[in-house]
Amino acid sequence: MTATPLVLRCPDCRTASHYPCSACGNYRARRAQLVLTVANLDTGAVASTEVVPGTIEPRPAPEGGWHLALTPLLHDLAASVGVGSLHHVTTPTEPVGQRLVPLPADWRPELPAEQRHDLEAAAIAGWTRTPWQVFLGRATARPAPDPARQLARLCAVAGLLCLDLVVEVRRLPGTAGGTFGWEVRYELPGTAPPDRPGTRPDLTAAIVATTVEQAIVLLAARQLAAPAHFVRCAGPAGVARPVTIDRIPAPDVARLERRTLAACGTPATGAELPGAQAIWRDGRWFHTGLRPDDASEPHTGQPVSRPTGTVRRDREPPAPHWQGTPIPYVDCPDCDPATDRRPCDCTLGGRPAEPGCPRCRGAGRCVSALSCHACGGTRRRYLGAVVTVSNLRDKVLHLNWGAGQQPSVLPVGGADPRRSVVQLPGHYRLARWANAFRVRPDDLAELDGAGGLDQYLRDGIVQLPDPAADPLRQYVDHVSRGHPGARRFVRAGRPDVPPLADLIRLALGLGLVATVTVQDHRLDEGDPLRLHGVGWHVELNAPALPVDVPELPTHPTVETAIADCLGCLDLALAELVPADPGYPIPVPSAPEPVRMDDPLPLLTQLGHRYAGQSIAVRFDPFNCQLYLRRHDSALHLATADTLAAVAGTLDCD
């Protein structure tokens, strides 16, 4: 820990405001301390430095004035821990770039040291709301992102998954006419443009910041009402067709940017439009302008005006070659668009409304900000679905389900004798197709980042509400619920994450503790409605927080659990920053990470020993602690220097 930092008045606080300030947590002050940390994901080595007044020699800025250059410090830290390339913990897809802290205009090198340091303190305190900047890297240097190659890959994967790739530019509201926002995303054909424009300043920045997974997430978040169609190129033989995605030549990004901007029009031509799009479909680009769309349209019998800022395309490209017949649907009976009321949670499972329910007051329906349980927010109950499985490299498989198919089913029972449980044939079990991609069934995961694949979808299990129900209709309703266009995207392969031992070393180097939870479900293998295999959960926390053992770790592999954990690393790091600006931010350093054997074999053994129960091991700088979840609390079982010693302690009992 460093000395007590210099504390200055928070520049974001308003003296007359009674609302909490998100920048300082209502302390009305901020510390003049900035900590830079670089960590090696492959070795766990950590190096840090702090920036306080007087530690960096200010440099003149090209546009005038002076600034503190942080990038050279980051390069020195990266070299000390053997990192070849860096990314910020919150923006893994974007390059680090130049990190500069601008100094006040009245800073001068000839000023007295005390006055210079006061001005530097003000600049450091007000530069960012995240005073601990953490950067991660790998031991092997990765090439800088090439926007042209990245765009070519996005185009190729769009063709692989039977989607559109949309490059969109929009004029930003409240700014001058020449200020634009860019976005790159996947879409289903026929989808209306979003209400809000993108935020990237140019096409290159939008491409670099967009990965395949992020583009799929945008599709899932924005396009719930997208038109639904079967995929015509789905093969009945059920063999994942090979596709080579690097045959697409790298597009000319600058030319694409100019042409898309030109489609917006100019004031001189009198055709200045709010935006434009370039759409990659069927192996070529289609360009169109975007026009305001303020017309009212009938919706469930009520004329509803579209929100301000809604736009529509000038023209639609021809339908893609892969687009098949529309997927039929019925309107969701539980949704009421006019009032946003839907069945209350107290009526789930067919129960009558509770008279004393605080949400619906016995009416059985209430307004809810959550998605509808029946349709997932699409307001449609689809009678078919398309499941696309791909390794995002060279293989893809499209499965059309529904549309009058009548498969034979196998009764498999279940714990509840009042409900029939059946299993659909192999065509509807994604676990069967895993071998076509040379992966395990547990390695099939949702492409939109939702985690491991639903076990019902993996095994083709359907729980029927009554014996007369159509199994396939129930199944496709479950598969398509909440997914745009009744499309489900599955990735065949493990995420690219560091091993568990390296993640634990990284956590200890940053001053965090790692808790790994495992639950072996081998006792439930005979029940098709209960989880099978082994469930995992990995969490990093501040040492002061109590141990929490999840009741049901849901990740089917430790790799997906690590990926989820790394996605929340910034939240764990924020727990280490003292809320009171009078206390300094820690400056972690671990040039030689702790030695650690692979903990997976012993963790798997512990899960097997306590099958059916959640077992958690907490790794801290001093020892390992073993906990068992019992009665909604963590029961301490053993503590030792290493995990092997913990397991040995149990064997001696």
Solvent accessible surface area in square Angstrom, and as a share of the most:
residue,aa,sasa,rsa
1,M,162,0.72
2,T,40,0.23
3,A,86,0.67
4,T,106,0.62
5,P,15,0.10
6,L,85,0.42
7,V,58,0.33
8,L,50,0.25
9,R,148,0.54
10,C,2,0.01
11,P,85,0.54
12,D,62,0.32
13,C,17,0.10
14,R,163,0.60
15,T,109,0.64
16,A,89,0.69
17,S,18,0.12
18,H,173,0.77
19,Y,166,0.63
20,P,105,0.66
21,C,16,0.10
22,S,95,0.61
23,A,18,0.14
24,C,14,0.08
25,G,51,0.49
26,N,69,0.35
27,Y,100,0.38
28,R,78,0.28
29,A,18,0.14
30,R,20,0.07
31,R,20,0.07
32,A,1,0.01
33,Q,3,0.01
34,L,3,0.02
35,V,0,0.00
36,L,2,0.01
37,T,0,0.00
38,V,0,0.00
39,A,0,0.00
40,N,2,0.01
41,L,11,0.06
42,D,42,0.22
43,T,56,0.33
44,G,0,0.00
45,A,6,0.05
46,V,0,0.00
47,A,15,0.12
48,S,22,0.14
49,T,38,0.22
50,E,46,0.20
51,V,1,0.00
52,V,40,0.23
53,P,29,0.18
54,G,45,0.43
55,T,74,0.43
56,I,27,0.14
57,E,142,0.64
58,P,13,0.08
59,R,123,0.45
60,P,93,0.58
61,A,13,0.10
62,P,132,0.83
63,E,152,0.68
64,G,47,0.45
65,G,44,0.42
66,W,66,0.23
67,H,18,0.08
68,L,2,0.01
69,A,7,0.05
70,L,1,0.00
71,T,8,0.04
72,P,46,0.29
73,L,47,0.23
74,L,1,0.00
75,H,112,0.50
76,D,94,0.49
77,L,18,0.09
78,A,10,0.08
79,A,81,0.63
80,S,77,0.50
81,V,13,0.07
82,G,43,0.42
83,V,14,0.08
84,G,42,0.40
85,S,36,0.23
86,L,31,0.15
87,H,41,0.18
88,H,15,0.07
89,V,21,0.12
90,T,70,0.41
91,T,51,0.29
92,P,78,0.49
93,T,34,0.20
94,E,48,0.21
95,P,78,0.49
96,V,27,0.15
97,G,45,0.44
98,Q,136,0.60
99,R,52,0.19
100,L,65,0.32
101,V,1,0.00
102,P,89,0.56
103,L,16,0.08
104,P,41,0.26
105,A,91,0.71
106,D,88,0.46
107,W,5,0.02
108,R,106,0.39
109,P,65,0.41
110,E,132,0.59
111,L,35,0.18
112,P,86,0.54
113,A,51,0.39
114,E,134,0.60
115,Q,87,0.39
116,R,60,0.22
117,H,65,0.29
118,D,80,0.41
119,L,31,0.15
120,E,5,0.02
121,A,0,0.00
122,A,50,0.39
123,A,12,0.09
124,I,7,0.04
125,A,5,0.04
126,G,37,0.36
127,W,69,0.24
128,T,30,0.17
129,R,139,0.51
130,T,69,0.40
131,P,30,0.19
132,W,10,0.03
133,Q,10,0.05
134,V,2,0.01
135,F,1,0.00
136,L,8,0.04
137,G,2,0.02
138,R,41,0.15
139,A,51,0.39
140,T,105,0.61
141,A,67,0.52
142,R,127,0.46
143,P,126,0.79
144,A,87,0.67
145,P,67,0.42
146,D,71,0.37
147,P,32,0.20
148,A,22,0.17
149,R,101,0.37
150,Q,41,0.18
151,L,0,0.00
152,A,2,0.01
153,R,83,0.30
154,L,0,0.00
155,C,0,0.00
156,A,7,0.06
157,V,0,0.00
158,A,0,0.00
159,G,46,0.44
160,L,1,0.01
161,L,2,0.01
162,C,3,0.02
163,L,6,0.03
164,D,1,0.00
165,L,0,0.00
166,V,0,0.00
167,V,0,0.00
168,E,1,0.01
169,V,0,0.00
170,R,9,0.03
171,R,47,0.17
172,L,47,0.23
173,P,107,0.67
174,G,91,0.87
175,T,69,0.40
176,A,77,0.60
177,G,43,0.42
178,G,64,0.62
179,T,52,0.30
180,F,39,0.16
181,G,0,0.00
182,W,5,0.02
183,E,21,0.09
184,V,3,0.02
185,R,1,0.01
186,Y,0,0.00
187,E,2,0.01
188,L,5,0.03
189,P,11,0.07
190,G,43,0.42
191,T,12,0.07
192,A,73,0.57
193,P,12,0.07
194,P,20,0.12
195,D,71,0.37
196,R,191,0.70
197,P,29,0.18
198,G,5,0.05
199,T,115,0.67
200,R,82,0.30
201,P,100,0.63
202,D,54,0.28
203,L,0,0.00
204,T,56,0.32
205,A,32,0.25
206,A,2,0.01
207,I,0,0.00
208,V,20,0.11
209,A,11,0.08
210,T,12,0.07
211,T,35,0.21
212,V,6,0.04
213,E,60,0.27
214,Q,73,0.32
215,A,0,0.00
216,I,3,0.01
217,V,67,0.38
218,L,48,0.24
219,L,3,0.01
220,A,30,0.23
221,A,74,0.57
222,R,93,0.34
223,Q,6,0.03
224,L,50,0.25
225,A,72,0.56
226,A,1,0.01
227,P,47,0.30
228,A,9,0.07
229,H,40,0.18
230,F,16,0.07
231,V,1,0.00
232,R,165,0.60
233,C,46,0.27
234,A,22,0.17
235,G,39,0.38
236,P,138,0.87
237,A,86,0.67
238,G,5,0.05
239,V,112,0.64
240,A,6,0.05
241,R,90,0.33
242,P,108,0.68
243,V,34,0.19
244,T,66,0.39
245,I,27,0.14
246,D,97,0.50
247,R,192,0.70
248,I,38,0.19
249,P,109,0.68
250,A,45,0.35
251,P,23,0.15
252,D,87,0.45
253,V,18,0.11
254,A,53,0.41
255,R,139,0.51
256,L,13,0.06
257,E,39,0.17
258,R,151,0.55
259,R,124,0.45
260,T,0,0.00
261,L,59,0.29
262,A,73,0.57
263,A,30,0.23
264,C,1,0.00
265,G,19,0.18
266,T,64,0.37
267,P,102,0.64
268,A,103,0.80
269,T,99,0.57
270,G,70,0.67
271,A,48,0.37
272,E,77,0.35
273,L,16,0.08
274,P,36,0.23
275,G,0,0.00
276,A,0,0.00
277,Q,0,0.00
278,A,0,0.00
279,I,0,0.00
280,W,27,0.10
281,R,8,0.03
282,D,72,0.37
283,G,52,0.50
284,R,142,0.52
285,W,50,0.17
286,F,32,0.13
287,H,19,0.09
288,T,4,0.02
289,G,6,0.06
290,L,0,0.00
291,R,95,0.35
292,P,80,0.50
293,D,12,0.06
294,D,99,0.51
295,A,64,0.50
296,S,67,0.43
297,E,70,0.32
298,P,118,0.74
299,H,81,0.36
300,T,90,0.52
301,G,67,0.64
302,Q,99,0.44
303,P,110,0.69
304,V,77,0.44
305,S,79,0.51
306,R,84,0.31
307,P,76,0.48
308,T,137,0.80
309,G,37,0.36
310,T,13,0.08
311,V,8,0.05
312,R,112,0.41
313,R,18,0.07
314,D,57,0.30
315,R,157,0.57
316,E,95,0.43
317,P,15,0.09
318,P,91,0.57
319,A,70,0.54
320,P,5,0.03
321,H,124,0.55
322,W,14,0.05
323,Q,30,0.13
324,G,15,0.14
325,T,95,0.55
326,P,93,0.59
327,I,4,0.02
328,P,59,0.37
329,Y,95,0.36
330,V,63,0.36
331,D,109,0.57
332,C,9,0.05
333,P,98,0.61
334,D,41,0.21
335,C,20,0.12
336,D,48,0.25
337,P,36,0.23
338,A,71,0.55
339,T,67,0.39
340,D,67,0.35
341,R,108,0.39
342,R,32,0.12
343,P,35,0.22
344,C,1,0.01
345,D,52,0.27
346,C,6,0.04
347,T,28,0.16
348,L,72,0.36
349,G,77,0.74
350,G,75,0.72
351,R,124,0.45
352,P,117,0.73
353,A,33,0.25
354,E,85,0.38
355,P,123,0.77
356,G,71,0.68
357,C,4,0.02
358,P,111,0.70
359,R,134,0.49
360,C,9,0.05
361,R,201,0.73
362,G,30,0.29
363,A,81,0.63
364,G,10,0.10
365,R,84,0.30
366,C,11,0.06
367,V,93,0.53
368,S,36,0.23
369,A,113,0.88
370,L,124,0.62
371,S,68,0.44
372,C,4,0.03
373,H,90,0.40
374,A,14,0.11
375,C,1,0.00
376,G,17,0.16
377,G,26,0.25
378,T,7,0.04
379,R,87,0.32
380,R,54,0.20
381,R,61,0.22
382,Y,4,0.02
383,L,49,0.24
384,G,0,0.00
385,A,0,0.00
386,V,0,0.00
387,V,0,0.00
388,T,1,0.00
389,V,1,0.01
390,S,1,0.01
391,N,8,0.04
392,L,1,0.00
393,R,151,0.55
394,D,62,0.32
395,K,57,0.24
396,V,0,0.00
397,L,6,0.03
398,H,5,0.02
399,L,1,0.01
400,N,38,0.19
401,W,0,0.00
402,G,3,0.02
403,A,68,0.53
404,G,68,0.66
405,Q,64,0.29
406,Q,146,0.65
407,P,35,0.22
408,S,93,0.60
409,V,53,0.31
410,L,99,0.49
411,P,102,0.64
412,V,48,0.28
413,G,42,0.41
414,G,34,0.33
415,A,83,0.64
416,D,39,0.20
417,P,129,0.81
418,R,204,0.75
419,R,101,0.37
420,S,43,0.28
421,V,4,0.02
422,V,11,0.06
423,Q,32,0.14
424,L,0,0.00
425,P,42,0.26
426,G,18,0.17
427,H,57,0.25
428,Y,9,0.03
429,R,66,0.24
430,L,1,0.00
431,A,27,0.21
432,R,140,0.51
433,W,17,0.06
434,A,1,0.01
435,N,122,0.63
436,A,34,0.26
437,F,13,0.05
438,R,213,0.78
439,V,34,0.20
440,R,107,0.39
441,P,57,0.36
442,D,45,0.23
443,D,8,0.04
444,L,1,0.01
445,A,16,0.12
446,E,18,0.08
447,L,4,0.02
448,D,31,0.16
449,G,65,0.63
450,A,78,0.61
451,G,19,0.19
452,G,23,0.22
453,L,8,0.04
454,D,43,0.22
455,Q,16,0.07
456,Y,60,0.23
457,L,0,0.00
458,R,20,0.07
459,D,36,0.19
460,G,0,0.00
461,I,9,0.05
462,V,7,0.04
463,Q,54,0.24
464,L,7,0.04
465,P,63,0.40
466,D,63,0.33
467,P,117,0.73
468,A,99,0.77
469,A,19,0.15
470,D,60,0.31
471,P,29,0.18
472,L,8,0.04
473,R,116,0.42
474,Q,61,0.27
475,Y,2,0.01
476,V,1,0.00
477,D,15,0.08
478,H,56,0.25
479,V,0,0.00
480,S,3,0.02
481,R,90,0.33
482,G,23,0.22
483,H,34,0.15
484,P,3,0.02
485,G,0,0.00
486,A,0,0.00
487,R,6,0.02
488,R,18,0.06
489,F,14,0.06
490,V,2,0.01
491,R,73,0.27
492,A,3,0.03
493,G,16,0.16
494,R,121,0.44
495,P,40,0.25
496,D,108,0.56
497,V,27,0.15
498,P,3,0.02
499,P,84,0.53
500,L,4,0.02
501,A,11,0.08
502,D,14,0.07
503,L,0,0.00
504,I,0,0.00
505,R,40,0.15
506,L,0,0.00
507,A,0,0.00
508,L,25,0.12
509,G,8,0.08
510,L,1,0.01
511,G,33,0.32
512,L,0,0.00
513,V,1,0.01
514,A,0,0.00
515,T,11,0.06
516,V,0,0.00
517,T,0,0.00
518,V,1,0.00
519,Q,15,0.07
520,D,12,0.06
521,H,6,0.03
522,R,94,0.34
523,L,119,0.59
524,D,31,0.16
525,E,113,0.50
526,G,79,0.76
527,D,22,0.11
528,P,16,0.10
529,L,40,0.20
530,R,131,0.48
531,L,61,0.31
532,H,54,0.24
533,G,37,0.35
534,V,43,0.24
535,G,4,0.04
536,W,18,0.06
537,H,45,0.20
538,V,5,0.03
539,E,59,0.26
540,L,8,0.04
541,N,28,0.15
542,A,7,0.06
543,P,62,0.39
544,A,98,0.76
545,L,73,0.36
546,P,116,0.73
547,V,33,0.19
548,D,96,0.50
549,V,2,0.01
550,P,29,0.18
551,E,115,0.52
552,L,89,0.44
553,P,2,0.01
554,T,93,0.54
555,H,21,0.09
556,P,24,0.15
557,T,7,0.04
558,V,11,0.06
559,E,34,0.15
560,T,15,0.08
561,A,1,0.01
562,I,2,0.01
563,A,38,0.29
564,D,65,0.33
565,C,8,0.05
566,L,35,0.17
567,G,62,0.60
568,C,63,0.37
569,L,1,0.00
570,D,47,0.24
571,L,119,0.59
572,A,6,0.05
573,L,8,0.04
574,A,64,0.50
575,E,81,0.36
576,L,30,0.15
577,V,35,0.20
578,P,36,0.22
579,A,77,0.60
580,D,50,0.26
581,P,10,0.06
582,G,29,0.28
583,Y,135,0.51
584,P,12,0.08
585,I,0,0.00
586,P,30,0.19
587,V,44,0.25
588,P,17,0.11
589,S,79,0.51
590,A,19,0.15
591,P,99,0.63
592,E,152,0.68
593,P,39,0.24
594,V,71,0.41
595,R,235,0.86
596,M,49,0.22
597,D,127,0.66
598,D,83,0.43
599,P,6,0.04
600,L,47,0.23
601,P,73,0.46
602,L,48,0.24
603,L,0,0.00
604,T,60,0.35
605,Q,112,0.50
606,L,6,0.03
607,G,1,0.01
608,H,94,0.42
609,R,119,0.43
610,Y,40,0.15
611,A,14,0.10
612,G,35,0.34
613,Q,65,0.29
614,S,3,0.02
615,I,0,0.00
616,A,0,0.00
617,V,0,0.00
618,R,22,0.08
619,F,5,0.02
620,D,21,0.11
621,P,76,0.48
622,F,168,0.70
623,N,37,0.19
624,C,9,0.05
625,Q,30,0.13
626,L,0,0.00
627,Y,27,0.10
628,L,3,0.01
629,R,55,0.20
630,R,110,0.40
631,H,165,0.74
632,D,118,0.61
633,S,64,0.41
634,A,37,0.29
635,L,71,0.35
636,H,92,0.41
637,L,55,0.27
638,A,6,0.05
639,T,65,0.38
640,A,17,0.13
641,D,118,0.61
642,T,74,0.43
643,L,11,0.06
644,A,62,0.48
645,A,44,0.34
646,V,0,0.00
647,A,15,0.12
648,G,29,0.28
649,T,56,0.32
650,L,8,0.04
651,D,106,0.55
652,C,115,0.69
653,D,137,0.71
